Amino acid sequence: MACLSDIFIELLEILCCLWDKLHNDYKYSIAVKLNNWLDVAKEAYLATRVEHSGSIRLIKLVNMH
């Protein structure tokens, strides 16, 4: 089973708009960042089959919009 920390780090390395202040989507695209956080939540759940503080709630919230 994959460690949640490893999954999180791998995804953040790929999804640089979540942390890189120089990335265009960091400042201007809330939708892109929200979708990226949704991807992080889904991957964390799929890898561990454990609901991690709010990941399922985040998925449900995004799906409502």
C-alpha positions as a LaTeX table, in Angstrom:
\begin{tabular}{lrrr}
\hline
Residue & $x$ (\AA) & $y$ (\AA) & $z$ (\AA) \\
\hline
Met1 & 0.00 & 0.00 & 0.00 \\
Ala2 & 1.31 & 3.43 & $-0.92$ \\
Cys3 & 2.15 & 5.89 & 1.79 \\
Leu4 & $-0.04$ & 8.98 & 1.74 \\
Ser5 & 2.96 & 11.27 & 2.16 \\
Asp6 & 4.68 & 9.78 & $-0.88$ \\
Ile7 & 1.55 & 10.18 & $-3.00$ \\
Phe8 & 1.11 & 13.76 & $-1.84$ \\
Ile9 & 4.71 & 14.68 & $-2.62$ \\
Glu10 & 4.63 & 13.05 & $-6.06$ \\
Leu11 & 1.44 & 14.86 & $-7.01$ \\
Leu12 & 2.66 & 18.22 & $-5.75$ \\
Glu13 & 5.82 & 17.88 & $-7.82$ \\
Ile14 & 3.63 & 17.49 & $-10.91$ \\
Leu15 & 0.93 & 20.03 & $-9.99$ \\
Cys16 & 3.19 & 23.03 & $-9.52$ \\
Cys17 & 0.37 & 25.58 & $-9.80$ \\
Leu18 & $-0.56$ & 24.58 & $-6.23$ \\
Trp19 & 2.71 & 25.85 & $-4.77$ \\
Asp20 & 4.73 & 27.76 & $-7.37$ \\
Lys21 & 3.92 & 31.46 & $-7.01$ \\
Leu22 & 5.41 & 32.13 & $-10.45$ \\
His23 & 3.00 & 29.73 & $-12.17$ \\
Asn24 & 0.19 & 31.60 & $-13.99$ \\
Asp25 & $-2.53$ & 29.41 & $-12.53$ \\
Tyr26 & $-1.30$ & 30.02 & $-8.97$ \\
Lys27 & $-2.71$ & 33.53 & $-8.96$ \\
Tyr28 & $-5.38$ & 33.59 & $-11.61$ \\
Ser29 & $-7.15$ & 30.27 & $-11.96$ \\
Ile30 & $-9.05$ & 29.08 & $-8.93$ \\
Ala31 & $-10.81$ & 26.43 & $-11.05$ \\
Val32 & $-7.52$ & 24.85 & $-12.14$ \\
Lys33 & $-6.21$ & 24.79 & $-8.59$ \\
Leu34 & $-9.46$ & 23.35 & $-7.27$ \\
Asn35 & $-9.40$ & 20.61 & $-9.91$ \\
Asn36 & $-5.79$ & 19.83 & $-9.04$ \\
Trp37 & $-6.64$ & 19.55 & $-5.34$ \\
Leu38 & $-9.51$ & 17.29 & $-6.34$ \\
Asp39 & $-7.02$ & 15.08 & $-8.21$ \\
Val40 & $-4.84$ & 14.95 & $-5.10$ \\
Ala41 & $-7.83$ & 13.93 & $-2.97$ \\
Lys42 & $-8.93$ & 11.24 & $-5.44$ \\
Glu43 & $-5.44$ & 9.77 & $-5.75$ \\
Ala44 & $-4.99$ & 9.72 & $-1.98$ \\
Tyr45 & $-8.27$ & 7.87 & $-1.58$ \\
Leu46 & $-7.60$ & 5.42 & $-4.44$ \\
Ala47 & $-4.13$ & 4.58 & $-3.18$ \\
Thr48 & $-5.04$ & 4.05 & 0.45 \\
Arg49 & $-8.83$ & 3.46 & 0.43 \\
Val50 & $-9.02$ & 5.72 & 3.47 \\
Glu51 & $-10.89$ & 9.00 & 3.63 \\
His52 & $-8.27$ & 11.60 & 4.49 \\
Ser53 & $-9.45$ & 14.68 & 6.30 \\
Gly54 & $-11.90$ & 16.15 & 3.89 \\
Ser55 & $-10.88$ & 14.46 & 0.65 \\
Ile56 & $-14.30$ & 12.92 & 0.04 \\
Arg57 & $-16.02$ & 16.13 & 1.11 \\
Leu58 & $-13.86$ & 18.04 & $-1.39$ \\
Ile59 & $-14.80$ & 15.62 & $-4.16$ \\
Lys60 & $-18.50$ & 15.98 & $-3.33$ \\
Leu61 & $-18.24$ & 19.77 & $-3.19$ \\
Val62 & $-16.56$ & 20.00 & $-6.59$ \\
Asn63 & $-19.05$ & 17.58 & $-8.11$ \\
Met64 & $-21.93$ & 19.78 & $-6.92$ \\
His65 & $-20.69$ & 22.68 & $-9.06$ \\
\hline
\end{tabular}
